[in-house]
Amino acid sequence: MTEVEVQLSPPAADQGGNDEIITESASVVHGEPPQDESGPPEVNSEMEVLQEKVRKQIIKEGHGNKPSKYATCFLHYRAWIESSQQKFEDTWHEQQPLELVIGKEKKEMTGLAIGVSNMKSGERALLHVGWELGYGKEGNFSFPNVPPMADIIYEVELIGFDETKEGKARGDMTVEERIGVADRRKMDGNSLFKEEKLEEAMQQYEMAIAYLGDDFMFQLFGKYRDMALAVKNPCHLNMAACLIKLERYDDAIAQCGIVLVEEENNVKALFRRGKARAELGQTDAARDDFLKARKYAPGDKAISRELNLLAEHDKAVYQKQKELYKGLFGPRPDPKPKSKNWLILAWQWLLSLFYRLFKRERQKAD
């Protein structure tokens, strides 16, 4: 679809405030999440020794500073038992980042914490952790199931971190504190988005969402839930805008779907899901989203423009199909004359034979 500047004008009450990003286009920036392979990814970068039992290989460079002691870090990771290559944990699959306070981590995450403390925001790395700094000599026989003396391989992405002297975790914050921290992260993400730093912006939005996780939202009612949704939903919508630019359309659809669970008539969520579906060739589903969005924002030119683009697309597809079928089958051939019944032909031949014999005998008589 052509590059379009989108300025939606939905009802202010359900769109999360004036500071939400509402500009998007179809420009492309490449960036993909790690693929869910059967084993750890192959990494060719130099092996860095962080500690006797912790080594690191960088998969993707990060930016900024590294977290200090008591920083609250948010990260995604996968973990494998090194000897068997068996995966036993995956926060990407669970769609729930881990919160880790450096210096206050669980004993079995000591090696992971050492690795994370040597990473920058946005960095993705492979960590090789000895069993002494993992699940130890006895292993773990509940969840996750890790055998005794098992060395571990982690694929880790540090989403971001908050520096706090006292190492205050989310669970120790008041409702207002958590919403406030999330809102600041959202604002930082908006600034990065406007600078076209999409990956960094997404990290800020994901950090904000991490402070407003499902377990937290489930406990909120009334004005506090409204306050939290006013921060959380714009983060999902702005994540969708970034993902559309990154051509990660399925992920964009998922982000819009989260908002639509809470607000089924959210115009921006419907519009952006429609954009992503159109890019995937799901034209009927995209049209349904645009039509529903137009129902709640009837005068919006961007929605009308997308519907017109779909109509032009359908017309072009129809013309191509028409030409294709015409070329395949060509003009209809003339019908062949029907052959006469063989009994009739045989009877006619016999009559002709008798007539010739009769004529010959008559000539002899004369």
N, C-alpha and C positions, 0 to 999 in steps of 0.2 A: 504494500500500500504506500502511497506517496507520503512524503513528510508533511505533517500537519501540526500546527500549533493549536492546542486544545485549551479553550477557556470555558469551563463549564460554569453554569450558574444555578446550582441546585439550591434547595431550601437551606438556609444557614443553620437551622436547628439540628440537622442530622449530618453535617459534613465536617465536624471536628475543628471548627475555628478558622480564622482568616489566615493563619500562618501555614496552612497545609499547602504543599506543592500542588499546583494544578496545571503545570505546563508539561507537556510530553510530546515526543516526536518519534519517528521511526528510525533515527540514526542508530548505527550499530556499534557496539563495543563488545569485543569478545571476552567472555569470562564464564567458566563452567564450574559447578561444584564438583567435588571429587566423586569419581564413579564407584559404585558398589561392586568391587571386584571380589573374587573368592578369597584372595589373599592380599597382603600388603602391596602397595604400588611399588613398581621398580623406580628407584631414584639413583641418579648418576652423580649427584653433587658431592662435594667433599664431606667427609665424616669429621664432625667437630666433637672433641671430647670435652664434655661439660663437667664431668666428675668421673671417678673411676668406674662407676657402674651406669653412667648415663651418657649416651652419645646422640648427636643430632645431625640430620641431613635436611637441608632446606629444600622444600618443594616449590614454594612461592615466597618471594620476598615480602616483608611487611613494611611498615612506615612508623616514624616517630620513635618514642622511647620504649624501654622495656619496663615491665612492672617491678616495683620494689616490694619489700617485705610488707605484708598486711594489705597489699592491693587486692581488691575484689575483681577477679578475672572471670570472664565468660568465654567458654570455649566449646567447640564441637570436637569429638574424637571418636576414633575406632580403635579397638584393641584386639590383638591377636596373641596367642601363645606361640612363641617363636619356633619351638621345636616341631609342632604339628601344623602350624599355620591356621589353626582354628580360631575363628573370630568369636569373641565372647561378649563384646559390648559395642554399641553403635548409637551415639546420640543424634546423628543425622537421621537415621532411620526413625528414631523416636520423636524427631522434631522438637527436642527439648535440650537446649544447651546446658552444660554443667556450670555451676557457680563454684569457684574455687578461690578461697582466701589464702594467699601465699603466706606460709608460716603457721597456718591453722588447718592444714589439710589432714585428711585421715592418713593413718600410717601406711596403708597399702598404696597411697597416691603420692608418696614422698618423691619417687623418681619422676612421676608426671609433673609434679609441682616444680622440681628443679628444671625440667625442660621448658615449662611454660614461663618461668621467671627469666629465661634467656631468649624469649621470643618477643617480637614487636606486634603491634596490632595489625591484623590482616595477614600475618605470616602463617604459612602452612608448612609443617615439617614432619619428618619421620623421626621418632624417638626410639632408641634401643635401650631398654631398662633391664638391669640385672635383677634376679629374683630377690636379692637382699633388700632392694628398695621398692619391691612390688608386694606380692602376696606372701612372701617369706618362705620359710622352710616347710611349713605345714600346708600352704595353699589356702584355698577357700572352697568349701563343699556346699555352700548355699548358692545364692545368686550374687555375683556371677560365679560360675563353676571354674575354678582355676586349680590345676594340679600342684602338688608340692614342688618347690624349687623351680618354678617356671619363669624363664626370662620372657619379657613382654615386648612387643612392638606396638607403638602407638602412632597413628596418623592423627595429627592435631592441627586445628586451626584456631588461633586466638582471635576471637571476635573483637574483643576490646577489654578495657579494665578501668576501674575507678580507684584512684589513689586516696586512701583514708588512713590516717595515723593509727586509729584504733582498730582497723580491719572490720568495719561494721558490715555484716552480711545482710541480705535482703530480709531475712526472717527477724532481724533485730530492729528493723526500721518501722516507724509508724506508717499508717496508710498515706498520710500527706507527704511524708518523706519519699516514699517509693514513687508516688505519682509525680512529685517534683523532680526527682532524678530522671525519671523516664521522659518527662517533658523537656528537660535540658538536652537529653540525648537526641530527642526528635528535632529540636531546633538546630543542633550541630549537624545532624543529617541533612536538614534542609539547606544549610549553607554549603555543604559539600556537594549536594545535588546541583545547585545553581552553578557551581564551578566545574560541573561535568565529572566529578570524582565519584563515579557511581558505586564502585566496590566499597570505598570508604564510607559513603553515605549509607549503604546497606548495612554495614557493620554497626553504625550508630542506631539505625532503626531496630536492628535485631537486639542490640543492647537494651534499648528502651522497652521492647516487647518482653525481654527476659525479666525485667522488673515487674511486669504486669502479666505473669504467667497464669495458666488456667487455675492452678491451685489457689492463687491469690484472688482472681476474679470471682471464683465460686463463693468466696466469703463476703463479697461486697453487695450492698443493697442501697437503694435510694440514691441520694446525691453523690455518694462516694463511687458507686458503680458508674454513674453518668460522668463523673470527673475522669475516671480511669478510661472509659471508652472514648472520651473526647481526645485522649492522647493515643490510645492503642490503635483505634481504627485508622486514623490518618497515617500511622506508621505502616500498617499493612498496605494501605492504598499507595503510599509513596514507594514502598518496596515493589509493588506491582509495576509502577511507572519505571523504576530502575530495571526491573527484569524484562520488561518489554523492549527497552533499549538494548539490553544484553541478549536479546533473542531467546530468552528462556521463557517461552510462552506458557508452558505447562505450569511452571512455578508461579508465574504471574496470575494464572487462573486460580491456583490454590490460595494465594493471598487475598484475592477478591472474594473468594468463597467464604473465607473466615469472617470478613466484614458482613457479607450477606446473611450469614447465620444470625447475626445480631440485628441487622437492619436490612430486611429483604428488599426495600425500595431505595437503597442508597444509589443515587444516580452515578456517582463516580465509579463505584464498584461495578455496576452494570456496564458502564461505558468501557472501562478498561478491560473487563473480562471479554466484552464484545470485540475489542481491538485484538486481544490475544487470540481469541477463537478465529477471527477472520484471517490472521496471519498463518494459522495452522490449517486453513482451508475448510474450517467448520462453519460454512457460510449460513446454514439454516439456524444453528445455535447462536451465531453472532447476530443475525437479524433479530432473533427473539430478544436478545439482550438490548439491542439498540431501540427496538420498538417499546420495550418496557421502560427504558430510560426516557424516551421521548414522552411517554405518558405522564411522567412526573416533572419533566422539563420541556414542555411542548415548543418553546421558542428557541431552544438551543441550536445554533447553527452547526456546531461541530457534529452533533448527533445526526442532523439531516444530511450533512456532507458524507458521513460514513454510510448511511443508508443509500444515498445516491451512488456511492462507489460500489456497493454490493450489487445494486441494480445493474450498473454498467458491466460489472464482472459477469453476472448471470447472462446478460445479453450477449456478451462476447463468447462465453462458453457455448451458448446455444448456436450461434452462427458457426463456430468451429465444428461442432458436432454435425450440423447440417451439411457442411461442406465435406466432412469426413465420410459420412454415410453416402453422400452423392457420389464421391469418388470410389468408394468401395463397390457399390452395386451397379453404377453406370445406368444408361437408359434402358428401359424395359424392352426386351427383344420382341420381334414380331412373332405371333403365334404360328407354329408349324401346321400345315394342312393335315387334317385327320386322315389316316390311312383307311381305306375301305375294308370291309370285312372280307376275310380270305375265302369264305364260301361263295360270296357274290362273284369274286374274281375268278374262281374256278368254274362256276356256272357260265360266265361270259366266255371263258376260253373253250369250254366244250361246245357251246353254240356256234362259235366261230369255226371250230374244227368240223362239225357236222355240216355247216353251210358249205365249206370248201369241198368236202367229199361229195355232197349232193351235186354241186356244180360240175365237178369232174365227171361223174357218172352220166350226167345229162349230156355233156359234150360228146362222150363216147357213143351214146345212142343216136345222136344226130349224125 
